Amino acid sequence: MTDTDWIAVFSSRTAGRELLPWSHPRTLTDRELRLVRGSIQQFQLGEGSDGSGLIRRGCASRLAALNPNFISSLELFIKEEQRHSRHLALFLQREGVALLEQHWVDRVFRRVRKFAGLELCLRVLVMAEIVAVPYYASLQCATGSALLQRICANILADEADHLRFQAENLKQLQSSRRSLPSLELMFWRCFQLATLLVVWREHGEVLRAGGYRWNSFREECVRLLVAVSHNDLEPRAAEEQALAAAND
């Protein structure tokens, strides 16, 4: 797909994603709230970046030089992530839960992106989007809240497209060389494993509520990583995989 195509995809669903059952009377039970509160707080914070650093790197990249629509598509991608954060924030506030202002996991991700170029920055974002697939699939079935289930379903569909979008961007960035430098590759593999371990430590209860165990969670994330690395996410396959995971 071209960046013009991505602009059309992102723009076409803006209004529809705002149609959520906010008036539904069902709120979380005490048990459900204990299970998901801290976990949603962390993801809400992580989804809420202003994206200024990513845009700055994008403007200086050869992708922007090759395609005048790249920055516009990147801005719409960021707006979708911000919408996820806003909807999660509204859900938490509806449940009487305060929003986090900071968390050490979010600080680490932001610090890594701060010192990264566009390609590594996109790789960090891809890692976050990959773990989001099993996470939101699990969160979707962790409670009886119709509102939270709808929010998760929307995010899963969006993240499927985000993985395709970033896979195509990474493929273009990598087209001028054969592979990552060995030191960068070593760092990236260590970062991948560390991310999975941290996510399991911080969100394992929610993931287990969705039927995941450490091995199945790791295998699902590695499978998606391989698909992104080979740009092997077919036009609707990623979304179908995400929705299938949500319904398992």
N, C-alpha and C positions, 0 to 999 in steps of 0.2 A: 504493500500500500504506500501511496505517496503521502507527504505531509498534508496536502490538500484533502486527501481522503480522511486522514485522522482528524482534521479540523471539522469535517462534516460529521464524523462519528461522535466526537466529544460534544459538539454543539447540538446535535439532534436529541440528546437525552437530558438536557439541562432541566427542562420544565418537568418532565416525567419523574425524575428522581426526587422532586420536592413533594410528590403526592404520597404522603405517609400517614398512617392511621393515628395521628397524635391524639385524637379524641377517644381512642379505645380505653375503656375503664380499667383494664387489667394492669396492675403494677406487679413488681417483683415480690415474691415472698421473702421472708427473712433469710431462709436458706439460700435461695437464688441470689439474693443481694450479696451475701457473704461470699458466694462462689465467684461472682463476676465483677464485683465493684472495683477492686484494685486493678484487675486486669484491663477492664475497659478504660479506666483512668489513664493507664500507660499508653494504650493504643491511641486514645483520643489526643494525647499530647504529641505523640509521634507523627500523627497524620497532619498536624497543624502548622508545618513549616511555611514561611512566607515565600520560599522558593527563590529569593533574590540571588543567592549564591549560584544556584543552578542556572538561572537565566544569564547571569554574568558570564559563567563559563560557556554557556551555549552560544552567546553572542560572539565570543572570541574563538569559537571552534570552526573547523572546516565544514561542518554540517550546515552552519548558518551561511557560510560563503557559497556552498553548493545549492542551497535551497532557501529562497527568501521566506518560505512559509514555515520553516522549522521552528523559529522562535514562537510564532503564533500557536503552533500545535503544542509546544512545550508549556506555554502559558495556560492553555486549556487543560492539559494534563494536571498541572499544579492546582488549578481551580477545582478539579474533581477530588483531589486528595484533601483539599481544604473543606470541601463539602462533606466528606466523610467525617472529618474532625468536628465540623459544626453539628452534624446530626447526632454524633455520639455525645457531644457536649449537651445538647438539648435533652437527650435521653437521660443522661446522668442528672441534670438539673431537675427534670421531671420526677426522678426518684429521690430527690433530696440529697444528692451526693455532690460534694465540692469537686472542682476541677483541680488537677495538679498544675503547679506552676513550673516544676522541674522534676526530673528523675535522672538517676545516674546512667541508665541505659540510653535515654534520649541524648544526654550530654556526650556520651561516647560516640554515638552515631553522628552527631553534629560535628564533633571534633574531627573525626575521620574525613567527613565530607569537606571540612574547611581546608584541609591540607591536600585535597585531591584535585586532579584535573577532571575534565568532563567525563572521560571514560570510566575512571575509578568511581567518580561520584554516581554515575548511572549504575555501576555494578553494586554499589552499596544500596541504592534505591531498589534494584531488582531483588536483592536479598531480602529486604523488608517486605516487598510485595509477594515474594514466594512464601515466606512464613505466614503471611496474612491469609493465604488460601486455606490451609488446614485450620488456622485459628478461627477465622470467621465462620467456616463450616461448622466448627465445634460450638462456637458461641451461639450460632443460630438454633441449635437443638439443646442448649444447656438450660433454657428457661421456657416458660409457657407464654412469654410476652409476644403478642402478635406484632407489636411495634418494633421490638428488637429483632425479631425474625425478619421483618421486611427490610430494616436497615442493613442487616447482614447480607440478605439476598442481593440487594442493590450493590453493596460494596464488592461482593464476590464477582458479580458480572462486570463491574468496572475494572477490578484488578486483573481479570482475565485479559481484557483489552490492553491494560497497562503493560502486562508482560509482553504481549505481542509488539506493542509500540517500542518498548525499550530494547527488545531483541533485535528489531530492525535498525534502531539507532546504533546499537553496539556493532552490528554486522558492518554498517557503513564505516564506523570508526576503525574497525579492525581490517578493513579491506586493503589498506596500504602496507600491512605487515603480516607475517605468517602466524605469529603467536606472541603471547605476553613474554616480556623479559623474565628470566628465571627467578630473580629476586621478587619481582612484582607478583609472579604466579604463586610463589611460596607464601607471600603475605596474604594473597587473596584466598588461598585454600585454608590457611589458619583462621582468617576472618570468618569464612563460611562456617567452619566447625564451631568456632567460639559463639557465633550468632545462634546456631541451633541449640547449643548447650544452655545459653542464657535464656532463650525463649522458653525452652522446656522447664528450666528452673523457675522462671517467673510466672509462666502461664500453663504449667503442666496440669493443674486441676481442671481448667477449662478444656484443654485438649483431651484429657482422659474422659471428660463428660461427653465428648464427641466421638468416643470410641478409639482414640489414638493411644498407642503406647510409644515409648521412645523409638523403637526400631521402625514402626510404621510411619511415625512422624518424620524421622530422618530420611527414610526411603522416599516418601512423597516429595520432600523438599529437594533431594538429590535428583529425582526424576525430572522435576520442573527446571532445576538448574541446567541439566543436560539439554533439555528441550530449548531453553533460552540460548544456551551457548551455541547450539547448532541452528538457531532460528527455525526451529522445527515445531512451532505452534501454528497449526493451520487456522484459517480465518475464524472459524467458530469453535475449533476444538478446545481452545483454552477455556472458553466460557462454559462449554459443555462439561469439561473436566471439573471445573469449580462447582458447578451446580450439582453434578453427580456426587461430588464429595459432600456437599451440603445435605444431600438426601440419603446418604448411606446410613 
